[in-house]
């Protein structure tokens, strides 16, 4: 039986950012979302912090389902917070983590390697940020790399489902612009496992090359369009 979204347990969220205005804006967007999207699973902010030390003290107490953490904090990088939490045994299934950055060239590899579920730009719309929070809460083992619009995400999921692409294979499709060594390291898999996944992707899509896989991933919105 499908549970009514209104009666589902809320997605608990903790926000870590040194700018009070950012924290206020996030909380305001979420309050507005509660009012305008009552049919969707609600998001509740259970704590906020303005630096890494405060965050590391707060998070074990409030145990949020999703953590939204600024990549550049006054006392440490967001990736350090994420690494400490993951090293302490906090799995993605227990808490999804999204890094928030205002940088034009975000160090995506470092963010993902630290154990983040993905990253968001501070320039993204409130709709995209809230969508990312819900997506990572409900699908903690999928990466969130691109600020896709809701319609694009639905179309991508439909295309992947029709092709029989698994969540693990979807994560690889999202990272095809990286070298194989970086993909394997970030996803914590062997190169042999990566090669097996790639061969499976090629077979399911009826293609023969990485370039064709990149074209497919770009077409459905998993990869950004890159000028070659």
N, C-alpha and C positions, 0 to 999 in steps of 0.2 A: 504493500500500500504506500502510495506517495504521500508524504507528510505535507500538510499545509504550511507554506513558507512562513506564515504569520506566527505559527505555533512552534516553529523550530527554535532551537537554542540559538541565541545571537552569536555573531562572530565578534569575539572580544579582541580589541585592538589597543596596542600601546604605541605611542608616537614619541620619537626621540629626535629633537631638533633644537639647536641653540637659539633659533629665532622665534620669539614669542608670537610674532605675526603669523608665521607658518603654522605653528601649533594651533593658534586660534582659527585660522582659515580651514585647516583640516577638520577640526571639530565642528565648525559651522557647516561645512559641506556635508558631513555625516548626519548632522541634525536635520538638515534640509532633505537629505536622502530618505531619512526615516519617515518624513511627512509626505514626500512625493512618490515614493516607491514602496508603499506599505505591503505590497504583495511579494516583495523580495525578502530574503533572509536579512534581518536587521543587523547592523553593525553598531557595537557599543564601545566607546572609548573607556578603558578601565584604568588608564594611567598615562602620564606624560613625563618626559625628562628633558633636561636641557644640555646634558653632557654625558660622556661615556660612563664615568664613575657612578653617577646617579642612576643611569639606565641599568647597569649591572646589579645594583642593589634593588631596584624596583622590580625588574622582570621576574625573578623567582617568586616574589610575593604575589604579583597579580596574575602570572601565568597566562598571558594573552594567547589567543589562537594565531594572531598575526602581529608581527612587529614591523613597524615602518621606521627606519632609522636613517638619519642624515649621514652621508658618506664622510663629510668633513665637519667634525666636531672640534671644540676648542682643545680638548685634552687627548683625543685619540681619533683614529679613523673608524668609520662605521664598520669596515671590514674586520678590524681588530675585535670589536664587540661581537660580531657574528662568529668569528673564529673561536673566541673564548666560549661562547654559548654552545657551539657545536662540539668543541673539544670536551666540554663538560657533560656530553651525552644527550644534549637536546636535539632530537631527530626532527626532520622536516615534517613528519607525520604529526608530531606534537605541537610544533609552532613553525609557521611559515614566516620567512623574513624577506622583506623588500627593502633594498637600499634606495635612498632618495638622494639625487644629486643635481646640482645646478651647473655642473661642468659640461662644456660642449663636447669634450672628448673623454667621456667617462672610462675608467680602467675596467672595462667589462670583465676581462679575464680574472683580475684580482677579486672583483666583487663576487663572481660565481665560485671561484676557487675557495673563498672563505666560507662557503656554505649557504650563500643567499639563494633564495628561490628566483630572484630576478632583480631588476632595477627599474626605477622610474625617474623621469626628469621633472624638476620643479616647474618646468614650463608647460607640462601637460595639463589638460583640462581636468576639472574635478570629476567628470564622468569617467575618464580613463583611469584615474587613480582609484576611485571607488570600485570600478570594474576589476582592476588588478587585485585589490584586497579580497574581493569575493572569490575571484578565480583561484588565487593561491590558497585560500582557506579551504576550498572545496576540492582542489586538485594539487595537493602539496608536493607531489613528485613531478610536476610539470614545471618547466622554466618559463618565466615571463620576461621576454627580452624586448619586445617591440610594443609601442603604444598603439595597438590595433583598436579600431573602433568595434563596437559590439557586433555590428552586422558582419564585419570582416572576420571576427573570431568565429561567429556561427558558421559562415561559409567555409572557413578553414577546417573546423571540426567536422563538418559534413563531408568535405572532400577527403579528409584523412580517414574517416569512418568507412566511406565507400571503398577506399583502397585497402582497408585492413591494417592501416599503420598503427602500431602500438604506441603507448605513451613514451616508452624509451626511445623508439625510433623518431617520434615527434621531437623530442629533445635534441636529437642529433641533427635533424633537418634544420632546427633553429640555429645551429652552430656551424653550418657548413662553410661559412666565410673564414673560420679559423683553421689552422693546420691540424692534422690528425692527432699529433702529440698533445696539442692544447685541448682538443675535445676530450681525449681519453683522460687527461689529467683532471680537467674540470668536472667531468661526470664520474670520476673515480672508477673507470673501467679499463681493462687491458686493451692493447691495440688489436689483439685478436678478436676480442668481443666487439670492438668498434667495426672491424672489417666485416664480421658476420652480420651485424646490424645493417651496414651499408649494402651488402649483397642482398639482404632481405628486402630493403627499401627498393633497390633497383628492380628486383623481381616483381614486387607487388605493383610498382608503377609502370612496369613494362618498358624500362629504360636501360641504358647500358653504361652511363657515365655519371660522374660527380657533377659535371656541368649541367646535365639534364635535371639532376636532382635539385640543384640550385635554382634552375629556372622554375621548376614546379613549386619549390618553397617560396620563391619570390612572387609567383603568380597568385598564390593563395594568402599571401601576407605574413608568412613566417619569417621572411628575410626582407630587409630593406632593398630598394632598387639601388644598384651600384653602377656607376658609369665605368666602363672598362676602356 
